[in-house]
Amino acid sequence: MFVILTYDVKQKRQNKIMKICKKYLFHAQKSVFERYMTDAQLIRLERELARFSDPNEDSLCVYKVPNYRDLTKDELGYSYANDVDYM
């Protein structure tokens, strides 16, 4: 499935959350990550994020697109896909 993850977390946890996201996903925008992943990979990601985030203060949203054949993506403006560290 194709996964898009967005987050808005307290400053003290931003670096840790970003590092976890970069382990599993491609960095698309400042607090947006994406990638095709298996269910098992997604479970590992969500468990790791749950350990380091605070559900009372932080917002993490995971969008799951199971039928990626119907997914299209239009990029308007700068694309992080052009950066060396994207993949």
PDB file of N, CA, C and O in Angstrom:
ATOM      1  N   MET A   1       0.838  -1.165   0.000  1.00  0.00           N
ATOM      2  CA  MET A   1       0.000   0.000   0.000  1.00  0.00           C
ATOM      3  C   MET A   1       0.887   1.234   0.000  1.00  0.00           C
ATOM      4  O   MET A   1       2.045   1.181   0.415  1.00  0.00           O
ATOM      5  N   PHE A   2       0.335   2.340  -0.467  1.00  0.00           N
ATOM      6  CA  PHE A   2       1.068   3.601  -0.458  1.00  0.00           C
ATOM      7  C   PHE A   2       0.675   4.351   0.803  1.00  0.00           C
ATOM      8  O   PHE A   2      -0.509   4.465   1.119  1.00  0.00           O
ATOM      9  N   VAL A   3       1.670   4.866   1.527  1.00  0.00           N
ATOM     10  CA  VAL A   3       1.440   5.526   2.806  1.00  0.00           C
ATOM     11  C   VAL A   3       1.947   6.960   2.729  1.00  0.00           C
ATOM     12  O   VAL A   3       3.041   7.220   2.228  1.00  0.00           O
ATOM     13  N   ILE A   4       1.142   7.878   3.228  1.00  0.00           N
ATOM     14  CA  ILE A   4       1.540   9.269   3.412  1.00  0.00           C
ATOM     15  C   ILE A   4       1.418   9.552   4.901  1.00  0.00           C
ATOM     16  O   ILE A   4       0.372   9.306   5.502  1.00  0.00           O
ATOM     17  N   LEU A   5       2.487  10.070   5.497  1.00  0.00           N
ATOM     18  CA  LEU A   5       2.489  10.386   6.916  1.00  0.00           C
ATOM     19  C   LEU A   5       2.782  11.870   7.088  1.00  0.00           C
ATOM     20  O   LEU A   5       3.729  12.399   6.507  1.00  0.00           O
ATOM     21  N   THR A   6       1.962  12.531   7.887  1.00  0.00           N
ATOM     22  CA  THR A   6       2.194  13.927   8.231  1.00  0.00           C
ATOM     23  C   THR A   6       2.277  14.027   9.748  1.00  0.00           C
ATOM     24  O   THR A   6       1.669  13.235  10.469  1.00  0.00           O
ATOM     25  N   TYR A   7       3.036  15.008  10.222  1.00  0.00           N
ATOM     26  CA  TYR A   7       3.100  15.169  11.671  1.00  0.00           C
ATOM     27  C   TYR A   7       3.222  16.627  12.057  1.00  0.00           C
ATOM     28  O   TYR A   7       3.718  17.458  11.296  1.00  0.00           O
ATOM     29  N   ASP A   8       2.755  16.915  13.264  1.00  0.00           N
ATOM     30  CA  ASP A   8       2.920  18.203  13.921  1.00  0.00           C
ATOM     31  C   ASP A   8       3.166  17.862  15.383  1.00  0.00           C
ATOM     32  O   ASP A   8       2.229  17.564  16.123  1.00  0.00           O
ATOM     33  N   VAL A   9       4.421  17.906  15.797  1.00  0.00           N
ATOM     34  CA  VAL A   9       4.795  17.487  17.147  1.00  0.00           C
ATOM     35  C   VAL A   9       5.515  18.625  17.864  1.00  0.00           C
ATOM     36  O   VAL A   9       6.005  19.564  17.236  1.00  0.00           O
ATOM     37  N   LYS A  10       5.566  18.523  19.169  1.00  0.00           N
ATOM     38  CA  LYS A  10       6.263  19.514  19.982  1.00  0.00           C
ATOM     39  C   LYS A  10       7.741  19.543  19.588  1.00  0.00           C
ATOM     40  O   LYS A  10       8.316  18.529  19.194  1.00  0.00           O
ATOM     41  N   GLN A  11       8.326  20.710  19.703  1.00  0.00           N
ATOM     42  CA  GLN A  11       9.714  20.945  19.294  1.00  0.00           C
ATOM     43  C   GLN A  11      10.688  19.924  19.885  1.00  0.00           C
ATOM     44  O   GLN A  11      11.600  19.469  19.195  1.00  0.00           O
ATOM     45  N   LYS A  12      10.502  19.564  21.150  1.00  0.00           N
ATOM     46  CA  LYS A  12      11.455  18.677  21.814  1.00  0.00           C
ATOM     47  C   LYS A  12      11.456  17.263  21.223  1.00  0.00           C
ATOM     48  O   LYS A  12      12.399  16.506  21.451  1.00  0.00           O
ATOM     49  N   ARG A  13      10.415  16.897  20.470  1.00  0.00           N
ATOM     50  CA  ARG A  13      10.353  15.560  19.868  1.00  0.00           C
ATOM     51  C   ARG A  13      10.512  15.576  18.345  1.00  0.00           C
ATOM     52  O   ARG A  13      10.528  14.516  17.720  1.00  0.00           O
ATOM     53  N   GLN A  14      10.627  16.738  17.752  1.00  0.00           N
ATOM     54  CA  GLN A  14      10.668  16.830  16.294  1.00  0.00           C
ATOM     55  C   GLN A  14      11.827  16.038  15.672  1.00  0.00           C
ATOM     56  O   GLN A  14      11.618  15.288  14.718  1.00  0.00           O
ATOM     57  N   ASN A  15      13.023  16.194  16.194  1.00  0.00           N
ATOM     58  CA  ASN A  15      14.175  15.498  15.610  1.00  0.00           C
ATOM     59  C   ASN A  15      14.028  13.987  15.688  1.00  0.00           C
ATOM     60  O   ASN A  15      14.332  13.285  14.724  1.00  0.00           O
ATOM     61  N   LYS A  16      13.568  13.483  16.820  1.00  0.00           N
ATOM     62  CA  LYS A  16      13.408  12.032  16.985  1.00  0.00           C
ATOM     63  C   LYS A  16      12.336  11.494  16.034  1.00  0.00           C
ATOM     64  O   LYS A  16      12.538  10.464  15.392  1.00  0.00           O
ATOM     65  N   ILE A  17      11.213  12.179  15.943  1.00  0.00           N
ATOM     66  CA  ILE A  17      10.128  11.735  15.063  1.00  0.00           C
ATOM     67  C   ILE A  17      10.588  11.771  13.609  1.00  0.00           C
ATOM     68  O   ILE A  17      10.283  10.857  12.842  1.00  0.00           O
ATOM     69  N   MET A  18      11.320  12.817  13.222  1.00  0.00           N
ATOM     70  CA  MET A  18      11.810  12.903  11.851  1.00  0.00           C
ATOM     71  C   MET A  18      12.788  11.771  11.538  1.00  0.00           C
ATOM     72  O   MET A  18      12.733  11.195  10.451  1.00  0.00           O
ATOM     73  N   LYS A  19      13.672  11.446  12.464  1.00  0.00           N
ATOM     74  CA  LYS A  19      14.627  10.357  12.252  1.00  0.00           C
ATOM     75  C   LYS A  19      13.916   9.014  12.061  1.00  0.00           C
ATOM     76  O   LYS A  19      14.301   8.213  11.209  1.00  0.00           O
ATOM     77  N   ILE A  20      12.886   8.784  12.853  1.00  0.00           N
ATOM     78  CA  ILE A  20      12.113   7.542  12.716  1.00  0.00           C
ATOM     79  C   ILE A  20      11.443   7.512  11.347  1.00  0.00           C
ATOM     80  O   ILE A  20      11.498   6.498  10.652  1.00  0.00           O
ATOM     81  N   CYS A  21      10.819   8.605  10.961  1.00  0.00           N
ATOM     82  CA  CYS A  21      10.148   8.655   9.661  1.00  0.00           C
ATOM     83  C   CYS A  21      11.129   8.409   8.520  1.00  0.00           C
ATOM     84  O   CYS A  21      10.811   7.694   7.570  1.00  0.00           O
ATOM     85  N   LYS A  22      12.313   8.996   8.611  1.00  0.00           N
ATOM     86  CA  LYS A  22      13.311   8.819   7.550  1.00  0.00           C
ATOM     87  C   LYS A  22      13.817   7.379   7.454  1.00  0.00           C
ATOM     88  O   LYS A  22      14.288   6.961   6.396  1.00  0.00           O
ATOM     89  N   LYS A  23      13.725   6.615   8.552  1.00  0.00           N
ATOM     90  CA  LYS A  23      14.121   5.201   8.512  1.00  0.00           C
ATOM     91  C   LYS A  23      13.195   4.384   7.621  1.00  0.00           C
ATOM     92  O   LYS A  23      13.626   3.421   6.986  1.00  0.00           O
ATOM     93  N   TYR A  24      11.938   4.763   7.575  1.00  0.00           N
ATOM     94  CA  TYR A  24      10.926   3.967   6.893  1.00  0.00           C
ATOM     95  C   TYR A  24      10.380   4.593   5.610  1.00  0.00           C
ATOM     96  O   TYR A  24       9.937   3.880   4.710  1.00  0.00           O
ATOM     97  N   LEU A  25      10.410   5.924   5.525  1.00  0.00           N
ATOM     98  CA  LEU A  25       9.706   6.639   4.461  1.00  0.00           C
ATOM     99  C   LEU A  25      10.636   7.608   3.738  1.00  0.00           C
ATOM    100  O   LEU A  25      11.736   7.901   4.207  1.00  0.00           O
ATOM    101  N   PHE A  26      10.181   8.097   2.597  1.00  0.00           N
ATOM    102  CA  PHE A  26      10.891   9.128   1.854  1.00  0.00           C
ATOM    103  C   PHE A  26      10.381  10.492   2.302  1.00  0.00           C
ATOM    104  O   PHE A  26       9.180  10.681   2.495  1.00  0.00           O
ATOM    105  N   HIS A  27      11.280  11.422   2.462  1.00  0.00           N
ATOM    106  CA  HIS A  27      10.951  12.772   2.921  1.00  0.00           C
ATOM    107  C   HIS A  27      10.402  13.563   1.740  1.00  0.00           C
ATOM    108  O   HIS A  27      11.153  13.896   0.823  1.00  0.00           O
ATOM    109  N   ALA A  28       9.117  13.867   1.747  1.00  0.00           N
ATOM    110  CA  ALA A  28       8.472  14.553   0.630  1.00  0.00           C
ATOM    111  C   ALA A  28       8.430  16.063   0.830  1.00  0.00           C
ATOM    112  O   ALA A  28       8.677  16.824  -0.105  1.00  0.00           O
ATOM    113  N   GLN A  29       8.115  16.498   2.054  1.00  0.00           N
ATOM    114  CA  GLN A  29       8.092  17.910   2.412  1.00  0.00           C
ATOM    115  C   GLN A  29       8.503  18.009   3.867  1.00  0.00           C
ATOM    116  O   GLN A  29       8.820  16.993   4.486  1.00  0.00           O
ATOM    117  N   LYS A  30       8.503  19.203   4.424  1.00  0.00           N
ATOM    118  CA  LYS A  30       9.052  19.401   5.770  1.00  0.00           C
ATOM    119  C   LYS A  30       8.541  18.400   6.807  1.00  0.00           C
ATOM    120  O   LYS A  30       9.347  17.803   7.520  1.00  0.00           O
ATOM    121  N   SER A  31       7.260  18.205   6.906  1.00  0.00           N
ATOM    122  CA  SER A  31       6.731  17.225   7.866  1.00  0.00           C
ATOM    123  C   SER A  31       5.813  16.230   7.169  1.00  0.00           C
ATOM    124  O   SER A  31       4.819  15.780   7.738  1.00  0.00           O
ATOM    125  N   VAL A  32       6.157  15.898   5.939  1.00  0.00           N
ATOM    126  CA  VAL A  32       5.376  14.950   5.138  1.00  0.00           C
ATOM    127  C   VAL A  32       6.317  13.886   4.582  1.00  0.00           C
ATOM    128  O   VAL A  32       7.366  14.196   4.017  1.00  0.00           O
ATOM    129  N   PHE A  33       5.924  12.640   4.753  1.00  0.00           N
ATOM    130  CA  PHE A  33       6.709  11.507   4.279  1.00  0.00           C
ATOM    131  C   PHE A  33       5.800  10.580   3.492  1.00  0.00           C
ATOM    132  O   PHE A  33       4.588  10.563   3.703  1.00  0.00           O
ATOM    133  N   GLU A  34       6.396   9.802   2.575  1.00  0.00           N
ATOM    134  CA  GLU A  34       5.581   8.894   1.766  1.00  0.00           C
ATOM    135  C   GLU A  34       6.416   7.700   1.321  1.00  0.00           C
ATOM    136  O   GLU A  34       7.645   7.759   1.285  1.00  0.00           O
ATOM    137  N   ARG A  35       5.720   6.612   0.983  1.00  0.00           N
ATOM    138  CA  ARG A  35       6.395   5.429   0.460  1.00  0.00           C
ATOM    139  C   ARG A  35       5.390   4.291   0.276  1.00  0.00           C
ATOM    140  O   ARG A  35       4.370   4.222   0.962  1.00  0.00           O
ATOM    141  N   TYR A  36       5.701   3.413  -0.656  1.00  0.00           N
ATOM    142  CA  TYR A  36       5.004   2.133  -0.727  1.00  0.00           C
ATOM    143  C   TYR A  36       5.587   1.257   0.367  1.00  0.00           C
ATOM    144  O   TYR A  36       6.808   1.161   0.488  1.00  0.00           O
ATOM    145  N   MET A  37       4.745   0.616   1.166  1.00  0.00           N
ATOM    146  CA  MET A  37       5.234  -0.258   2.223  1.00  0.00           C
ATOM    147  C   MET A  37       4.278  -1.425   2.462  1.00  0.00           C
ATOM    148  O   MET A  37       3.104  -1.391   2.092  1.00  0.00           O
ATOM    149  N   THR A  38       4.825  -2.442   3.088  1.00  0.00           N
ATOM    150  CA  THR A  38       4.014  -3.598   3.453  1.00  0.00           C
ATOM    151  C   THR A  38       3.281  -3.306   4.756  1.00  0.00           C
ATOM    152  O   THR A  38       3.588  -2.340   5.455  1.00  0.00           O
ATOM    153  N   ASP A  39       2.317  -4.146   5.068  1.00  0.00           N
ATOM    154  CA  ASP A  39       1.595  -3.998   6.338  1.00  0.00           C
ATOM    155  C   ASP A  39       2.551  -4.145   7.517  1.00  0.00           C
ATOM    156  O   ASP A  39       2.439  -3.412   8.500  1.00  0.00           O
ATOM    157  N   ALA A  40       3.487  -5.086   7.427  1.00  0.00           N
ATOM    158  CA  ALA A  40       4.440  -5.315   8.511  1.00  0.00           C
ATOM    159  C   ALA A  40       5.336  -4.094   8.730  1.00  0.00           C
ATOM    160  O   ALA A  40       5.611  -3.728   9.873  1.00  0.00           O
ATOM    161  N   GLN A  41       5.789  -3.466   7.655  1.00  0.00           N
ATOM    162  CA  GLN A  41       6.605  -2.261   7.782  1.00  0.00           C
ATOM    163  C   GLN A  41       5.813  -1.141   8.439  1.00  0.00           C
ATOM    164  O   GLN A  41       6.337  -0.416   9.285  1.00  0.00           O
ATOM    165  N   LEU A  42       4.564  -1.004   8.053  1.00  0.00           N
ATOM    166  CA  LEU A  42       3.717   0.038   8.624  1.00  0.00           C
ATOM    167  C   LEU A  42       3.494  -0.191  10.115  1.00  0.00           C
ATOM    168  O   LEU A  42       3.515   0.758  10.898  1.00  0.00           O
ATOM    169  N   ILE A  43       3.286  -1.420  10.505  1.00  0.00           N
ATOM    170  CA  ILE A  43       3.095  -1.741  11.919  1.00  0.00           C
ATOM    171  C   ILE A  43       4.336  -1.375  12.724  1.00  0.00           C
ATOM    172  O   ILE A  43       4.231  -0.788  13.801  1.00  0.00           O
ATOM    173  N   ARG A  44       5.522  -1.725  12.199  1.00  0.00           N
ATOM    174  CA  ARG A  44       6.773  -1.375  12.890  1.00  0.00           C
ATOM    175  C   ARG A  44       6.917   0.142  13.021  1.00  0.00           C
ATOM    176  O   ARG A  44       7.288   0.644  14.082  1.00  0.00           O
ATOM    177  N   LEU A  45       6.626   0.861  11.949  1.00  0.00           N
ATOM    178  CA  LEU A  45       6.713   2.318  11.967  1.00  0.00           C
ATOM    179  C   LEU A  45       5.766   2.900  13.015  1.00  0.00           C
ATOM    180  O   LEU A  45       6.178   3.729  13.826  1.00  0.00           O
ATOM    181  N   GLU A  46       4.533   2.485  13.007  1.00  0.00           N
ATOM    182  CA  GLU A  46       3.547   3.032  13.938  1.00  0.00           C
ATOM    183  C   GLU A  46       3.905   2.714  15.387  1.00  0.00           C
ATOM    184  O   GLU A  46       3.711   3.550  16.270  1.00  0.00           O
ATOM    185  N   ARG A  47       4.426   1.515  15.640  1.00  0.00           N
ATOM    186  CA  ARG A  47       4.831   1.157  17.005  1.00  0.00           C
ATOM    187  C   ARG A  47       5.993   2.025  17.482  1.00  0.00           C
ATOM    188  O   ARG A  47       6.004   2.488  18.622  1.00  0.00           O
ATOM    189  N   GLU A  48       6.964   2.239  16.607  1.00  0.00           N
ATOM    190  CA  GLU A  48       8.111   3.061  16.985  1.00  0.00           C
ATOM    191  C   GLU A  48       7.689   4.513  17.223  1.00  0.00           C
ATOM    192  O   GLU A  48       8.143   5.141  18.179  1.00  0.00           O
ATOM    193  N   LEU A  49       6.838   5.036  16.373  1.00  0.00           N
ATOM    194  CA  LEU A  49       6.353   6.410  16.561  1.00  0.00           C
ATOM    195  C   LEU A  49       5.554   6.540  17.854  1.00  0.00           C
ATOM    196  O   LEU A  49       5.650   7.556  18.542  1.00  0.00           O
ATOM    197  N   ALA A  50       4.777   5.534  18.183  1.00  0.00           N
ATOM    198  CA  ALA A  50       3.966   5.572  19.400  1.00  0.00           C
ATOM    199  C   ALA A  50       4.847   5.634  20.650  1.00  0.00           C
ATOM    200  O   ALA A  50       4.461   6.241  21.649  1.00  0.00           O
ATOM    201  N   ARG A  51       6.021   5.011  20.599  1.00  0.00           N
ATOM    202  CA  ARG A  51       6.925   5.028  21.753  1.00  0.00           C
ATOM    203  C   ARG A  51       7.502   6.416  22.015  1.00  0.00           C
ATOM    204  O   ARG A  51       7.797   6.751  23.162  1.00  0.00           O
ATOM    205  N   PHE A  52       7.665   7.224  20.976  1.00  0.00           N
ATOM    206  CA  PHE A  52       8.352   8.501  21.126  1.00  0.00           C
ATOM    207  C   PHE A  52       7.445   9.725  20.973  1.00  0.00           C
ATOM    208  O   PHE A  52       7.922  10.855  21.082  1.00  0.00           O
ATOM    209  N   SER A  53       6.183   9.529  20.729  1.00  0.00           N
ATOM    210  CA  SER A  53       5.266  10.666  20.605  1.00  0.00           C
ATOM    211  C   SER A  53       4.342  10.712  21.818  1.00  0.00           C
ATOM    212  O   SER A  53       4.191   9.728  22.542  1.00  0.00           O
ATOM    213  N   ASP A  54       3.739  11.853  22.019  1.00  0.00           N
ATOM    214  CA  ASP A  54       2.806  12.050  23.118  1.00  0.00           C
ATOM    215  C   ASP A  54       1.418  12.288  22.516  1.00  0.00           C
ATOM    216  O   ASP A  54       1.190  13.325  21.894  1.00  0.00           O
ATOM    217  N   PRO A  55       0.501  11.355  22.688  1.00  0.00           N
ATOM    218  CA  PRO A  55      -0.825  11.494  22.071  1.00  0.00           C
ATOM    219  C   PRO A  55      -1.623  12.690  22.588  1.00  0.00           C
ATOM    220  O   PRO A  55      -2.601  13.098  21.962  1.00  0.00           O
ATOM    221  N   ASN A  56      -1.217  13.250  23.714  1.00  0.00           N
ATOM    222  CA  ASN A  56      -1.908  14.424  24.257  1.00  0.00           C
ATOM    223  C   ASN A  56      -1.393  15.733  23.670  1.00  0.00           C
ATOM    224  O   ASN A  56      -2.051  16.765  23.793  1.00  0.00           O
ATOM    225  N   GLU A  57      -0.219  15.702  23.031  1.00  0.00           N
ATOM    226  CA  GLU A  57       0.382  16.924  22.508  1.00  0.00           C
ATOM    227  C   GLU A  57       0.710  16.867  21.024  1.00  0.00           C
ATOM    228  O   GLU A  57       0.785  17.906  20.370  1.00  0.00           O
ATOM    229  N   ASP A  58       0.904  15.677  20.486  1.00  0.00           N
ATOM    230  CA  ASP A  58       1.393  15.519  19.121  1.00  0.00           C
ATOM    231  C   ASP A  58       0.306  15.005  18.188  1.00  0.00           C
ATOM    232  O   ASP A  58      -0.603  14.280  18.594  1.00  0.00           O
ATOM    233  N   SER A  59       0.428  15.401  16.931  1.00  0.00           N
ATOM    234  CA  SER A  59      -0.492  14.922  15.897  1.00  0.00           C
ATOM    235  C   SER A  59       0.308  14.206  14.815  1.00  0.00           C
ATOM    236  O   SER A  59       1.185  14.798  14.186  1.00  0.00           O
ATOM    237  N   LEU A  60       0.004  12.945  14.605  1.00  0.00           N
ATOM    238  CA  LEU A  60       0.598  12.164  13.523  1.00  0.00           C
ATOM    239  C   LEU A  60      -0.554  11.561  12.725  1.00  0.00           C
ATOM    240  O   LEU A  60      -1.413  10.881  13.287  1.00  0.00           O
ATOM    241  N   CYS A  61      -0.573  11.806  11.431  1.00  0.00           N
ATOM    242  CA  CYS A  61      -1.640  11.293  10.573  1.00  0.00           C
ATOM    243  C   CYS A  61      -1.033  10.358   9.534  1.00  0.00           C
ATOM    244  O   CYS A  61      -0.059  10.703   8.866  1.00  0.00           O
ATOM    245  N   VAL A  62      -1.619   9.176   9.407  1.00  0.00           N
ATOM    246  CA  VAL A  62      -1.163   8.193   8.428  1.00  0.00           C
ATOM    247  C   VAL A  62      -2.298   7.959   7.441  1.00  0.00           C
ATOM    248  O   VAL A  62      -3.373   7.481   7.805  1.00  0.00           O
ATOM    249  N   TYR A  63      -2.037   8.303   6.193  1.00  0.00           N
ATOM    250  CA  TYR A  63      -3.007   8.090   5.125  1.00  0.00           C
ATOM    251  C   TYR A  63      -2.585   6.834   4.372  1.00  0.00           C
ATOM    252  O   TYR A  63      -1.445   6.731   3.920  1.00  0.00           O
ATOM    253  N   LYS A  64      -3.500   5.885   4.237  1.00  0.00           N
ATOM    254  CA  LYS A  64      -3.202   4.604   3.602  1.00  0.00           C
ATOM    255  C   LYS A  64      -3.994   4.494   2.303  1.00  0.00           C
ATOM    256  O   LYS A  64      -5.216   4.643   2.286  1.00  0.00           O
ATOM    257  N   VAL A  65      -3.276   4.232   1.227  1.00  0.00           N
ATOM    258  CA  VAL A  65      -3.913   4.094  -0.082  1.00  0.00           C
ATOM    259  C   VAL A  65      -3.695   2.648  -0.528  1.00  0.00           C
ATOM    260  O   VAL A  65      -2.651   2.328  -1.098  1.00  0.00           O
ATOM    261  N   PRO A  66      -4.668   1.773  -0.273  1.00  0.00           N
ATOM    262  CA  PRO A  66      -4.470   0.358  -0.581  1.00  0.00           C
ATOM    263  C   PRO A  66      -4.403   0.064  -2.079  1.00  0.00           C
ATOM    264  O   PRO A  66      -3.641  -0.805  -2.502  1.00  0.00           O
ATOM    265  N   ASN A  67      -5.180   0.768  -2.877  1.00  0.00           N
ATOM    266  CA  ASN A  67      -5.188   0.525  -4.315  1.00  0.00           C
ATOM    267  C   ASN A  67      -4.377   1.612  -5.003  1.00  0.00           C
ATOM    268  O   ASN A  67      -4.931   2.578  -5.529  1.00  0.00           O
ATOM    269  N   TYR A  68      -3.069   1.446  -4.994  1.00  0.00           N
ATOM    270  CA  TYR A  68      -2.185   2.496  -5.513  1.00  0.00           C
ATOM    271  C   TYR A  68      -2.246   2.641  -7.023  1.00  0.00           C
ATOM    272  O   TYR A  68      -1.693   3.600  -7.561  1.00  0.00           O
ATOM    273  N   ARG A  69      -2.887   1.741  -7.715  1.00  0.00           N
ATOM    274  CA  ARG A  69      -3.030   1.880  -9.173  1.00  0.00           C
ATOM    275  C   ARG A  69      -3.869   3.098  -9.530  1.00  0.00           C
ATOM    276  O   ARG A  69      -3.710   3.678 -10.604  1.00  0.00           O
ATOM    277  N   ASP A  70      -4.766   3.485  -8.621  1.00  0.00           N
ATOM    278  CA  ASP A  70      -5.626   4.631  -8.863  1.00  0.00           C
ATOM    279  C   ASP A  70      -5.032   5.934  -8.338  1.00  0.00           C
ATOM    280  O   ASP A  70      -5.652   6.990  -8.462  1.00  0.00           O
ATOM    281  N   LEU A  71      -3.851   5.869  -7.761  1.00  0.00           N
ATOM    282  CA  LEU A  71      -3.217   7.037  -7.168  1.00  0.00           C
ATOM    283  C   LEU A  71      -2.454   7.829  -8.219  1.00  0.00           C
ATOM    284  O   LEU A  71      -1.665   7.267  -8.978  1.00  0.00           O
ATOM    285  N   THR A  72      -2.687   9.118  -8.261  1.00  0.00           N
ATOM    286  CA  THR A  72      -1.889  10.001  -9.101  1.00  0.00           C
ATOM    287  C   THR A  72      -1.333  11.099  -8.212  1.00  0.00           C
ATOM    288  O   THR A  72      -1.931  11.466  -7.200  1.00  0.00           O
ATOM    289  N   LYS A  73      -0.191  11.612  -8.603  1.00  0.00           N
ATOM    290  CA  LYS A  73       0.451  12.659  -7.811  1.00  0.00           C
ATOM    291  C   LYS A  73       0.920  13.750  -8.753  1.00  0.00           C
ATOM    292  O   LYS A  73       1.698  13.497  -9.673  1.00  0.00           O
ATOM    293  N   ASP A  74       0.453  14.942  -8.524  1.00  0.00           N
ATOM    294  CA  ASP A  74       0.903  16.111  -9.273  1.00  0.00           C
ATOM    295  C   ASP A  74       1.721  16.972  -8.331  1.00  0.00           C
ATOM    296  O   ASP A  74       1.238  17.366  -7.270  1.00  0.00           O
ATOM    297  N   GLU A  75       2.947  17.265  -8.706  1.00  0.00           N
ATOM    298  CA  GLU A  75       3.794  18.123  -7.892  1.00  0.00           C
ATOM    299  C   GLU A  75       3.861  19.493  -8.537  1.00  0.00           C
ATOM    300  O   GLU A  75       4.281  19.637  -9.685  1.00  0.00           O
ATOM    301  N   LEU A  76       3.444  20.487  -7.790  1.00  0.00           N
ATOM    302  CA  LEU A  76       3.474  21.861  -8.260  1.00  0.00           C
ATOM    303  C   LEU A  76       4.526  22.595  -7.441  1.00  0.00           C
ATOM    304  O   LEU A  76       4.410  22.681  -6.219  1.00  0.00           O
ATOM    305  N   GLY A  77       5.534  23.116  -8.089  1.00  0.00           N
ATOM    306  CA  GLY A  77       6.594  23.798  -7.364  1.00  0.00           C
ATOM    307  C   GLY A  77       7.750  22.871  -7.062  1.00  0.00           C
ATOM    308  O   GLY A  77       7.948  21.858  -7.734  1.00  0.00           O
ATOM    309  N   TYR A  78       8.504  23.229  -6.048  1.00  0.00           N
ATOM    310  CA  TYR A  78       9.719  22.492  -5.682  1.00  0.00           C
ATOM    311  C   TYR A  78       9.401  21.066  -5.258  1.00  0.00           C
ATOM    312  O   TYR A  78       8.425  20.830  -4.546  1.00  0.00           O
ATOM    313  N   SER A  79      10.216  20.122  -5.688  1.00  0.00           N
ATOM    314  CA  SER A  79      10.038  18.718  -5.330  1.00  0.00           C
ATOM    315  C   SER A  79      11.245  18.214  -4.559  1.00  0.00           C
ATOM    316  O   SER A  79      12.379  18.311  -5.028  1.00  0.00           O
ATOM    317  N   TYR A  80      10.994  17.673  -3.371  1.00  0.00           N
ATOM    318  CA  TYR A  80      12.082  17.081  -2.603  1.00  0.00           C
ATOM    319  C   TYR A  80      12.624  15.829  -3.281  1.00  0.00           C
ATOM    320  O   TYR A  80      13.705  15.360  -2.928  1.00  0.00           O
ATOM    321  N   ALA A  81      11.905  15.291  -4.229  1.00  0.00           N
ATOM    322  CA  ALA A  81      12.362  14.109  -4.961  1.00  0.00           C
ATOM    323  C   ALA A  81      13.648  14.400  -5.716  1.00  0.00           C
ATOM    324  O   ALA A  81      14.392  13.477  -6.048  1.00  0.00           O
ATOM    325  N   ASN A  82      13.920  15.669  -5.991  1.00  0.00           N
ATOM    326  CA  ASN A  82      15.152  16.048  -6.667  1.00  0.00           C
ATOM    327  C   ASN A  82      16.346  16.117  -5.737  1.00  0.00           C
ATOM    328  O   ASN A  82      17.481  16.200  -6.206  1.00  0.00           O
ATOM    329  N   ASP A  83      16.126  16.085  -4.436  1.00  0.00           N
ATOM    330  CA  ASP A  83      17.229  16.125  -3.481  1.00  0.00           C
ATOM    331  C   ASP A  83      17.935  14.779  -3.423  1.00  0.00           C
ATOM    332  O   ASP A  83      17.314  13.737  -3.631  1.00  0.00           O
ATOM    333  N   VAL A  84      19.198  14.801  -3.149  1.00  0.00           N
ATOM    334  CA  VAL A  84      20.017  13.581  -3.106  1.00  0.00           C
ATOM    335  C   VAL A  84      19.564  12.654  -2.001  1.00  0.00           C
ATOM    336  O   VAL A  84      19.565  11.438  -2.188  1.00  0.00           O
ATOM    337  N   ASP A  85      19.170  13.195  -0.835  1.00  0.00           N
ATOM    338  CA  ASP A  85      18.825  12.343   0.298  1.00  0.00           C
ATOM    339  C   ASP A  85      17.381  11.837   0.255  1.00  0.00           C
ATOM    340  O   ASP A  85      16.926  11.235   1.227  1.00  0.00           O
ATOM    341  N   TYR A  86      16.657  12.059  -0.825  1.00  0.00           N
ATOM    342  CA  TYR A  86      15.270  11.602  -0.926  1.00  0.00           C
ATOM    343  C   TYR A  86      15.179  10.089  -0.873  1.00  0.00           C
ATOM    344  O   TYR A  86      14.280   9.549  -0.230  1.00  0.00           O
ATOM    345  N   MET A  87      16.088   9.399  -1.533  1.00  0.00           N
ATOM    346  CA  MET A  87      16.022   7.934  -1.537  1.00  0.00           C
ATOM    347  C   MET A  87      17.163   7.328  -0.800  1.00  0.00           C
ATOM    348  O   MET A  87      17.259   6.104  -0.708  1.00  0.00           O
TER     349      MET A  87
END
